[in-house]
Amino acid sequence: MAFVESNFGKIDTSFSQTAKQIFSYTSSTDVIATIEASGYFNSKASVFKKNDIIIISDSNNLVKIASISSTTGASPVTVAAVVNYNVADINATGNVVLGDASTDTITFTGKQVGTLYRNETSSAVMSLKMHDHETTSTMNAEFKYDSVITSGATYGIYNEAFIGATGTASVTAGLNCAVVSATFTATDSTIIGCYGQARADGTVAGSSFMAGLYGLIEASAAITASHVCSCWLDTHQAAAVTGSYELLYMTENGATALDQVMYVRTPGAVAFATFDTCSTFISATAETGGTAKKIKVLVDGVVHYINCYTG
């Protein structure tokens, strides 16, 4: 199709002699690619100045903010993109929806500041991607939530990932990875894949419970699996490690002494631990000689000891 004069208008900036002019153009027949093609606005060459702004809305409700890139008064007139907005609809409930309703949308409702929704089967796309490549930035994104509720539960971030089809697919609700990029060296550094902290700046009282990390297994039906656990510690390290190397590292760095290193409450467990393929530190010969040491444990509130020997 071609340029339609009646769909073109100027947003007045006559009070300023130096400000960029702002124009608007809407087409019910042409898509953005057609409208922004060189020469589409040739009939308005005498009106435009270089770097003027034009807001374009096409037949798919895609809104594009562009600037005039051709020389003032020159033909053909060319435009360059500044910002894209995909405006799909204002739905029946009055929500403003940005995006193609069948693919990616941002919905503003009375209860939510924004909702990203995508109904897409391709694995090559995602609802949101943030990539920050800075030399001075200390974080990529920050979420702060100030709750004023006085009872019940509240969540800073609530994340669910569903498997919605029968098959062999795996699902991970949250994947965090701290990476030292190739060819770079981290010296005297701390690299943490996932960090959890529970902090009390105010008063914690009564039977409250605090935990930096919490893992939960919950199912409404019976589970058949090789293992089911609330926390899985794993290592795939193949190269040699210089320094202490372990699956679990526990430290006490606070001024207040711990009551115990671990608290175990499992009224239904049939054993304290299962050792599988651990011949490097479990021997078939019992040790009774050497210097004995004992590890203090509390069993149902009563002090007991586990004996250890030097060998």
Beta strands, then each sheet from edge to edge (+ up, - down):
strand 1: 8-11
strand 2: 22-26
strand 3: 53-57
strand 4: 62-68
strand 5: 79-90
strand 6: 96-99
strand 7: 104-108
strand 8: 115-118
strand 9: 292-299
strand 10: 302-309
sheet 1: 1+ 2- 3- 4+ 5- 6+ 7- 8+
sheet 2: 9+ 10-
end
